[in-house]
Amino acid sequence: MPLDETPGPAGTPSDVLECFESVPAILWAFEGPELRVVAANAGARASAGNRAGIVGRPIRQVLPELDGQQIFEMMEEAYAAGRPVSAADRRVLVDRDGDGRLEEGFFTYTFLPTFRPDGAVRGLVVHIVETTAQAVRAAEAERSAAVSEQRFRQASEVVLELQRSLLPGGVPVLPQIDVAAQYRVGGDELAAGGDWFDAVVLADGRVALVVGDVVGHGARAAGAMGQLRAVLLEALSTAGGDPAAPLRRLDRFAGLRAATRAATVCVAVADPATGAVAVGAHGHPPPLLVGADGDVRRVHLPATAPLGTGGAPAAWVDTELAAGDALLLYTDGLIERPGRAISETLAELAATLAAARRDTSDGILDTGTSLPASPVERLATVVVERMAFLGDGYRDDVTVLVAQRRPPVAPFSAEVEATAASVGALRRALTSWLVAAGAGTDDVDALAYAAGEAVTNSVQHAYADLSGGAARPVTLRGRLDGNGSARLEVADAGRWRSPPSRRAPGGRGMLMMHELCDAVDVDRGPAGTTVRLTRRLERPVTVGTPQAVPRRPQDRADALTIEVDEGAAVVTVSGPVDLATVARLRSALLHAARGGVRALCVDLSGITVLSSAGVQLLLDLAAVVPDLTVAVPPGGIAHDVLRLAGLHQLLAVVPRTA
């Protein structure tokens, strides 16, 4: 039926429709308590992948992927209260193409109720603007703004440093259970809180997961938290496989001081091999179990008194983690909302956890997300973010500890020919295995460096007496043990002409291995040499409130690039500096230094590996260049290697300011 083009107060119908369609925003109109779609402009339809049958259906059916992301809840709040509700720059996972894959976007929402003539709420008009591009630009500007960074540090660095000193720096990386933790500072960033967490491997191989909370804030609460954490850690480490005795000891200790009295704690002891879990608590919120399908189950604990208040010992409840299940422990800051019942916010937490598990599963989430790569870290991040939406942030500190049972991490094994080119290939393969196992960046870099040095020794020394064409195998094996240590073996089948020594000249690679690993063992024999490296792995934890903005993936270069600024006498190096690339770099540096007659700055800010061959090159260069400067960022791999090698005493190591 053609439109009646009689002009009305708002114009002709076709003009009004054209205006509605062309508004550069997402516009929806809903009616009724079920929020049935009655109108959707071009932007709204495009944002939903132009799905069929939008008009006439409840919005929950049209966009089911938004369930649990607190968007429908805001709509329903605006409808029920009859007042506008808005939210700015919310991270939302959306199905843009209608193909079931979720992508990350940032959106600003305004939900406006519409009314009938009698004053009753009719429905909603929703105005949405996507702000993803602005969020990216804002994040990049914030990262590059030294003034903003300094202001943030002045406001919160003291508090966050106190938190970091009292809390564990990481959680163990284990072969059959994946653990992640987050500590978020509450609304007052200058008030240190009393939350704490731990993940401890017991003597029998089980893992004790701990979350606790001391009453109050400030230095007194933080000090009490440190005492309780230390007592429980010591008790767990000496109690064999029985966690009940350490919890009784903690209860007795808490009653000795007013500052520790009435703290709460929850301990879950999981057997990674069988999935059996025993849970005990004193006055603490119950953990939640979530399956791979998003099914959430609450661990029902008997009511118990807080620590040190004279109540009965904790009652232990048995449950089970099936393969792929995740266990969530948390402090009450996650669910406490003024004026709302805990039972209500617990139900919201369960719904949020279920949706977060579905949304962050591998194969569902788009690979371009800024969320962490590890599924268990993604789950912790999304739960903490979305629960903050319910209460406009957190008024109290929040601690979340997530443990997910997974298949055992498979051992690593690779064999190559002992050539300079093989060093990088083995290092990259080992790095991929460590990352897949869940190791943190520092551990990955340290073990990749140490293993690379061991392989380099085999390349240089093991087969020096062999004639051309003879086999020169080098094997690298790795495994992750139940205590969270990576154990590597580098083996060759040669006879070493000059076995490396930790103290002998040229033994810098062995020195680095000892510095970077917890244990190094060298087994030399007539059949070859085996170097064994051990390092305990930790996954870093988030302490503070990280900015939730998209970030672009940073690719680690595999090829060496050298850029020479002849006028400024600066050589910028990116990629790996190892046995395979050092000869080309040596030539470029000597050429840039005119053989040693002028000053030279070598910028190593972009390198991914600095092997002992590269360290030797810098030593040689320092001997012929009278004014040599090496620019490296503090805390990076190049800085650490130079410090360990003692080169900071020979070279001017300066941070890069660009």
C-alpha positions in Angstrom: 0.0 0.0 0.0 1.5 3.4 -1.0 2.2 5.9 1.8 -0.2 8.7 2.4 2.1 11.7 1.6 -0.1 14.2 3.4 2.3 16.3 5.5 1.8 16.0 9.2 3.4 17.8 12.1 6.7 15.8 11.5 6.6 16.0 7.7 5.5 13.6 5.1 5.6 9.9 6.0 8.3 9.2 3.4 10.5 12.0 4.7 10.1 10.8 8.2 10.9 7.2 7.2 14.0 8.4 5.2 15.2 10.4 8.2 14.7 7.4 10.5 16.5 5.1 8.1 19.5 7.4 7.5 20.3 8.5 11.1 24.0 7.7 11.6 23.2 5.6 14.7 21.5 2.4 15.7 17.8 3.0 16.5 15.4 0.5 17.9 11.8 0.9 19.0 10.2 -1.7 21.4 6.7 -2.2 22.8 5.4 -4.1 25.8 7.2 -5.7 28.8 8.7 -8.4 26.4 10.3 -5.5 24.5 8.9 -6.6 21.1 10.6 -4.9 18.2 8.3 -2.5 16.3 10.9 -0.6 14.4 14.6 -0.9 13.5 16.4 1.5 11.2 19.1 0.5 8.7 21.9 0.8 11.3 20.1 -1.5 13.7 19.4 -4.1 11.1 23.0 -4.0 9.8 24.3 -4.3 13.4 22.3 -7.6 13.7 23.7 -8.9 10.4 20.4 -8.1 8.6 18.8 -11.1 10.1 15.3 -12.1 8.9 12.2 -11.7 11.0 13.4 -8.9 13.3 10.2 -6.9 13.6 7.5 -8.4 15.7 9.8 -10.5 17.9 11.1 -9.8 21.5 14.6 -8.4 21.3 15.9 -11.3 23.5 15.0 -13.7 20.6 16.4 -11.4 17.9 19.8 -10.9 19.6 20.3 -14.0 21.9 24.1 -13.5 22.1 23.5 -10.5 24.3 22.1 -12.7 27.1 24.2 -12.3 30.2 26.0 -9.2 29.0 23.8 -6.9 31.1 22.3 -5.1 28.1 18.8 -6.7 28.3 18.9 -6.0 32.0 19.4 -2.2 31.4 16.5 -2.2 28.9 14.2 -3.9 31.4 15.3 -1.5 34.1 14.4 1.5 31.9 11.0 -0.1 31.1 10.2 -1.1 34.6 11.2 2.3 36.2 9.9 4.4 33.4 13.1 6.5 33.3 16.1 6.8 30.9 19.1 4.5 31.4 22.4 5.0 29.7 25.8 3.4 29.5 29.0 4.6 27.8 31.7 2.7 26.0 30.6 -0.8 27.1 32.5 -3.8 25.7 30.0 -6.1 24.1 30.5 -9.3 22.2 28.2 -9.2 19.2 27.3 -11.5 16.2 27.6 -8.9 13.4 27.1 -11.4 10.6 24.6 -13.7 12.1 26.9 -16.7 11.7 27.3 -17.5 15.4 30.8 -16.0 15.8 31.2 -13.2 18.4 33.2 -10.1 17.7 34.2 -7.4 20.2 32.8 -3.9 20.0 32.4 -0.9 22.2 29.0 0.9 22.3 27.3 3.8 24.0 23.6 3.1 24.9 20.7 5.3 25.7 17.4 3.6 26.6 14.4 6.0 26.7 10.9 4.9 27.8 7.9 5.8 25.7 4.4 6.4 27.3 0.8 5.9 26.4 -1.7 8.8 26.8 -2.7 7.5 30.3 0.9 7.7 31.4 1.6 4.0 31.4 4.9 2.9 29.9 4.4 1.8 26.3 7.9 0.6 25.4 11.4 1.9 24.7 13.3 3.9 22.1 16.9 2.8 22.0 19.8 5.0 20.6 23.1 3.2 20.2 26.4 4.5 18.9 29.4 2.3 18.2 32.5 3.8 19.8 35.1 1.0 19.0 37.2 3.3 16.7 37.2 6.0 19.3 38.1 3.5 22.0 41.1 2.4 20.0 42.3 6.0 19.4 41.7 6.9 23.0 43.7 3.8 24.1 46.6 4.7 21.8 46.6 8.3 22.9 46.5 7.3 26.6 49.4 4.9 26.1 51.5 7.6 24.5 50.7 10.4 26.9 53.5 10.6 29.5 51.6 13.2 31.5 48.5 11.0 31.9 50.7 8.0 32.8 52.5 10.1 35.5 49.2 11.3 36.9 47.9 7.7 37.2 51.1 6.6 38.9 51.0 9.4 41.4 47.4 8.6 42.3 47.6 4.8 42.6 51.1 3.4 42.3 51.7 3.4 46.1 48.6 1.5 46.8 49.0 -1.0 43.9 52.6 -1.6 44.9 51.5 -2.4 48.4 48.9 -4.8 47.0 51.5 -6.5 44.8 53.9 -6.9 47.7 51.3 -8.6 49.8 49.8 -10.8 47.1 51.4 -13.5 45.0 52.9 -12.3 41.8 51.5 -15.3 39.9 49.7 -18.6 40.0 51.3 -21.9 39.1 51.1 -23.3 35.5 50.1 -26.9 36.0 49.7 -29.8 33.5 46.0 -30.7 34.2 44.5 -27.6 35.8 44.5 -24.1 34.5 44.5 -21.3 37.0 44.0 -17.5 36.7 43.4 -14.7 39.3 42.5 -11.1 39.3 42.5 -8.5 42.1 40.5 -5.3 41.3 40.8 -2.3 43.5 37.5 -0.9 44.7 36.1 2.6 44.3 38.7 4.2 46.6 42.0 3.4 45.0 43.9 4.9 47.9 42.5 2.5 50.5 44.5 -0.8 50.5 42.1 -3.7 51.0 42.3 -7.0 52.7 41.5 -9.5 50.0 43.9 -12.3 49.2 44.2 -15.4 47.1 46.6 -18.3 46.5 47.0 -21.5 44.5 49.3 -24.0 46.2 50.4 -27.4 45.1 50.2 -29.8 48.1 52.6 -32.6 48.9 50.2 -35.2 47.4 49.9 -33.3 44.1 46.5 -31.8 44.7 46.0 -28.0 44.4 44.7 -25.8 47.2 42.8 -22.8 45.9 42.4 -20.0 48.4 40.4 -16.8 48.5 40.1 -14.7 51.7 38.9 -11.3 52.9 39.8 -9.3 56.0 37.3 -6.8 57.5 38.0 -3.2 56.6 40.5 -1.3 54.5 43.7 0.6 54.9 47.1 -0.4 56.3 45.6 -2.3 59.2 43.5 -4.6 57.0 46.4 -5.1 54.5 48.8 -6.1 57.4 46.2 -8.5 58.8 45.7 -10.0 55.4 49.5 -10.5 55.0 49.6 -12.3 58.4 46.7 -14.6 57.6 48.0 -15.5 54.1 51.5 -16.3 55.6 50.1 -18.6 58.3 47.9 -20.5 55.9 50.6 -20.9 53.3 53.0 -22.3 55.9 50.4 -24.6 57.3 49.4 -25.9 53.8 53.1 -26.5 52.9 53.7 -28.7 56.0 50.3 -30.5 56.3 50.8 -33.2 53.8 47.5 -33.8 51.9 45.0 -32.8 54.6 43.8 -29.2 54.2 41.4 -29.3 57.2 44.2 -29.0 59.7 45.7 -25.8 58.2 42.2 -24.2 58.1 41.7 -25.1 61.8 45.1 -23.5 62.6 44.2 -20.4 60.7 40.9 -20.1 62.6 42.9 -20.3 65.9 45.4 -17.7 64.8 42.7 -15.3 63.6 41.2 -15.2 67.1 44.4 -13.9 68.6 44.2 -10.4 67.2 41.3 -7.9 66.6 42.6 -7.1 63.1 42.4 -10.7 61.9 39.2 -11.6 63.7 36.1 -12.1 61.6 38.0 -12.5 58.3 36.5 -14.9 55.9 38.1 -17.6 53.8 37.3 -20.3 51.3 39.6 -23.2 50.4 39.0 -25.6 47.6 41.4 -28.6 47.2 41.3 -30.1 43.7 42.8 -33.3 42.4 43.8 -32.5 38.8 43.9 -36.2 37.8 40.5 -37.3 39.1 38.6 -34.0 39.3 37.6 -34.5 42.9 37.3 -31.3 44.8 36.9 -30.7 48.6 35.6 -27.3 49.7 35.7 -25.7 53.1 35.0 -22.2 54.3 34.6 -19.8 57.2 31.8 -17.2 56.6 32.7 -16.9 52.9 30.5 -16.8 49.7 30.1 -20.2 48.1 32.2 -21.1 44.9 30.4 -21.7 41.6 31.1 -24.5 39.1 30.5 -23.9 35.4 30.6 -26.5 32.7 31.7 -26.2 29.1 28.0 -25.8 28.1 27.5 -22.9 30.5 25.6 -24.9 33.1 26.3 -23.3 36.6 26.1 -25.2 39.9 26.6 -23.6 43.3 28.7 -25.5 45.9 26.3 -25.5 48.8 28.3 -25.0 52.0 26.9 -25.3 55.5 26.7 -21.9 57.3 29.9 -21.3 59.2 31.2 -18.5 61.4 34.0 -16.2 60.2 37.6 -16.9 61.3 38.5 -16.4 64.9 35.0 -15.9 66.3 34.7 -19.2 68.2 32.5 -21.0 65.7 32.6 -24.6 64.7 35.3 -25.9 62.4 34.7 -25.6 58.7 32.5 -28.4 57.2 34.0 -29.8 54.1 31.8 -30.6 51.0 32.9 -32.8 48.2 32.2 -32.1 44.5 33.7 -32.8 41.2 35.3 -31.0 38.3 34.6 -32.8 35.0 37.0 -32.3 32.1 36.5 -28.7 30.9 34.7 -27.5 34.1 35.8 -24.3 35.8 35.6 -23.4 39.5 35.1 -19.8 40.5 36.1 -18.5 43.9 35.6 -14.9 44.8 35.3 -12.3 47.5 32.1 -10.6 48.5 33.0 -7.4 46.7 32.0 -9.1 43.5 28.3 -9.5 44.6 27.7 -6.9 47.3 25.4 -4.1 46.1 23.8 -1.5 48.4 20.1 -2.2 48.9 20.1 -5.5 47.1 19.9 -9.0 48.6 22.9 -11.3 48.3 20.7 -14.1 46.9 19.7 -11.8 44.1 23.2 -10.8 43.1 24.4 -14.4 43.5 21.8 -15.4 40.9 23.1 -12.6 38.6 26.6 -13.8 39.1 25.5 -17.3 38.1 23.8 -16.0 35.0 26.8 -13.8 34.1 29.2 -16.7 34.6 27.2 -19.0 32.3 27.1 -16.3 29.6 30.7 -15.5 30.0 31.7 -19.2 29.7 29.7 -19.5 26.5 30.9 -16.3 25.0 34.6 -16.9 25.7 34.8 -20.5 24.5 37.4 -21.3 21.9 35.8 -21.4 18.4 33.1 -18.9 19.4 35.1 -15.8 20.2 36.6 -13.8 17.4 40.5 -14.1 17.3 40.8 -10.3 17.1 39.6 -9.7 20.6 41.6 -7.8 23.2 40.7 -10.4 25.8 43.6 -12.7 27.0 44.4 -15.7 24.9 44.0 -18.2 27.8 40.3 -19.4 28.2 40.5 -19.3 32.0 41.9 -15.7 32.0 39.2 -14.7 29.5 36.6 -16.1 31.8 37.9 -14.2 34.8 38.2 -11.0 32.9 34.7 -11.1 31.4 33.0 -12.0 34.7 34.7 -9.2 36.6 33.9 -6.7 33.9 30.2 -7.6 33.5 29.5 -7.8 37.2 30.8 -4.3 37.5 28.1 -3.2 35.1 25.4 -4.2 37.6 26.5 -1.8 40.2 28.3 1.0 38.3 31.7 -0.3 39.4 32.9 -1.8 42.6 32.8 -0.1 46.0 34.9 -2.8 47.6 38.0 -4.7 46.4 37.2 -7.8 44.3 39.3 -10.9 44.1 38.5 -13.7 41.6 40.3 -17.1 41.3 39.3 -19.4 38.5 40.6 -23.0 38.0 39.6 -25.0 35.0 40.4 -28.7 34.6 42.0 -29.5 31.2 43.6 -32.5 29.4 47.2 -33.0 30.4 49.7 -30.8 28.6 51.4 -33.1 26.1 55.2 -33.3 26.3 57.3 -31.4 23.7 59.9 -33.1 21.4 61.7 -31.9 18.4 64.9 -33.1 16.6 66.9 -31.0 14.1 70.3 -31.0 12.4 72.9 -29.1 14.4 73.1 -25.9 12.3 72.9 -22.2 13.1 69.6 -22.0 11.3 68.1 -24.7 13.5 68.5 -22.7 16.7 65.7 -20.3 15.8 63.4 -23.0 14.6 63.7 -24.9 17.9 63.3 -21.8 19.9 60.1 -20.9 18.1 58.7 -24.4 18.5 59.5 -24.4 22.2 57.9 -20.9 22.6 54.7 -22.1 21.0 54.6 -25.1 23.4 55.2 -22.9 26.4 52.5 -20.4 25.4 50.0 -23.2 24.8 50.8 -24.6 28.2 49.9 -21.2 29.8 53.3 -19.9 30.7 53.8 -16.2 31.3 55.9 -14.0 29.0 58.9 -13.8 31.4 59.0 -17.6 31.7 58.7 -18.1 28.0 61.5 -15.6 27.2 63.8 -17.1 29.9 63.3 -20.7 28.8 63.5 -19.9 25.1 66.8 -18.1 25.7 68.3 -20.8 27.9 67.3 -23.6 25.6 68.6 -21.6 22.6 72.0 -21.3 24.4 72.1 -25.0 25.1 71.3 -25.8 21.4 73.9 -23.2 20.3 76.5 -25.0 22.4 75.7 -28.3 20.6 75.9 -26.6 17.2 79.3 -25.0 18.0 81.0 -27.8 20.0 79.4 -31.2 19.7 80.3 -32.1 16.2 83.4 -30.1 15.6 85.5 -33.2 14.8 83.0 -34.8 12.4 83.6 -34.7 8.6 81.0 -33.3 6.3 77.9 -35.3 5.6 77.9 -37.0 9.0 74.6 -36.9 11.0 74.5 -34.0 13.6 71.3 -34.4 15.5 70.2 -32.1 18.4 67.0 -33.1 20.3 65.0 -30.7 22.5 62.4 -32.3 24.8 60.1 -30.6 27.4 57.5 -31.6 29.9 55.4 -29.8 32.6 55.5 -31.6 36.0 52.8 -31.6 38.6 54.5 -28.9 40.7 54.3 -26.4 37.8 58.0 -26.7 36.6 59.0 -26.9 33.0 61.8 -29.5 32.5 63.7 -29.3 29.3 66.4 -31.5 27.9 68.8 -30.6 25.1 70.7 -33.7 23.9 73.3 -34.3 21.2 75.2 -37.3 20.0 78.6 -35.7 19.6 82.0 -35.6 21.4 82.7 -32.1 22.7 86.1 -30.7 21.9 85.8 -27.9 24.5 83.1 -28.7 27.0 81.5 -25.4 28.2 82.2 -24.3 31.8 80.3 -21.8 33.9 83.5 -20.0 34.7 85.6 -20.6 31.6 86.1 -17.9 29.0 83.4 -18.2 26.3 81.1 -20.0 28.8 78.7 -17.0 28.9 75.9 -19.1 27.6 76.2 -21.5 30.5 76.2 -18.5 32.9 73.0 -17.3 31.3 71.3 -20.7 31.7 72.2 -20.8 35.4 70.8 -17.3 35.9 67.6 -17.9 34.0 66.7 -21.3 35.3 66.1 -22.8 38.8 68.4 -25.7 38.0 70.9 -26.6 35.3 72.4 -30.1 35.0 75.0 -31.1 32.3 75.5 -34.8 31.7 78.5 -35.5 29.5 79.4 -38.9 28.2 80.9 -40.8 25.3 77.4 -41.0 23.6 76.9 -37.3 23.7 75.9 -34.4 26.1 72.5 -33.7 27.7 71.7 -30.4 29.3 68.7 -30.4 31.6 67.0 -27.1 32.5 64.3 -26.6 35.1 62.2 -23.5 35.8 59.0 -23.1 37.8 56.4 -21.4 35.7 53.9 -18.8 36.8 51.0 -17.1 35.1 51.0 -13.4 36.1 47.9 -12.1 37.8 46.1 -8.8 37.3 46.4 -6.5 40.3 44.6 -3.2 39.9 42.1 -2.1 37.3 43.4 -2.5 33.7 41.9 -0.4 31.0 39.3 -2.4 29.1 40.1 -1.2 25.5 41.0 -3.0 22.3 44.6 -3.6 21.6 46.2 -4.5 18.4 48.1 -7.8 18.3 51.9 -7.5 18.4 53.6 -10.0 16.1 57.1 -11.1 17.2 59.4 -10.9 14.2 61.3 -14.0 13.2 63.7 -12.2 10.8 66.5 -9.7 11.7 66.0 -6.2 10.3 68.8 -3.6 10.5 68.1 0.1 9.8 71.1 2.5 9.6 70.8 6.3 10.1 74.1 7.4 8.7 73.7 11.0 9.7 72.8 10.3 13.4 75.1 7.3 13.6 72.2 5.2 14.9 71.6 1.5 14.0 68.2 0.2 14.9 67.9 -3.6 15.2 64.8 -5.7 15.3 64.2 -9.5 15.5 66.5 -12.2 16.8 70.2 -11.6 17.4 71.6 -15.2 17.5 74.1 -17.5 15.9 72.3 -17.4 12.6 72.1 -13.6 12.3 75.1 -12.2 14.3 77.6 -12.2 11.3 75.3 -9.9 9.2 74.8 -7.6 12.2 78.6 -7.5 12.9 79.3 -6.3 9.4 76.6 -3.6 9.6 77.7 -2.3 12.9 81.4 -2.1 12.0 80.4 -0.3 8.8 78.2 2.2 10.6 81.0 2.9 13.1 83.5 3.4 10.3 85.6 0.6 11.7 85.6 2.3 15.1 86.5 5.9 14.4 83.2 7.5 15.4 80.5 7.2 18.1 77.7 4.8 17.5 74.3 4.2 19.1 72.8 0.7 18.8 69.1 0.6 19.4 68.0 -2.9 20.5 64.5 -1.9 21.6 62.9 -4.1 19.0 64.9 -7.3 19.3 63.2 -10.6 20.4 66.4 -12.6 21.2 69.9 -11.5 22.3 72.0 -14.7 22.5 75.5 -15.1 23.9 76.8 -14.7 20.3 75.1 -11.2 20.3 76.6 -10.4 23.7 80.0 -11.3 22.4 79.5 -9.1 19.4 78.7 -6.1 21.7 81.8 -6.8 23.8 83.9 -6.9 20.6 82.3 -3.7 19.4 83.0 -2.0 22.7 86.7 -2.8 22.3 87.0 -0.9 19.0 84.3 1.8 19.3 85.4 4.5 21.8 81.9 5.9 22.4 79.3 3.1 22.2 75.7 3.5 23.4 73.2 0.7 23.6 69.5 1.8 23.8 67.2 -0.8 25.4 63.9 -0.4 27.3 64.1 -1.3 30.9 62.7 -4.7 31.8 62.9 -6.1 28.2 64.8 -9.2 27.2 67.8 -7.2 25.9 68.0 -5.2 29.2 67.9 -8.4 31.3 70.6 -10.2 29.2 72.9 -7.2 29.3 72.5 -6.9 33.1 73.1 -10.6 33.6 76.2 -10.5 31.4 77.6 -7.5 33.3 77.6 -5.4 30.2 75.8 -2.6 32.0 79.2 -1.8 33.5 80.8 -1.6 30.1 78.1 0.1 28.0 75.8 3.1 28.5 72.5 1.3 28.7 69.7 3.9 28.4 65.9 3.6 28.0 64.4 4.4 24.7 62.3 7.6 24.9 60.4 7.4 21.7 
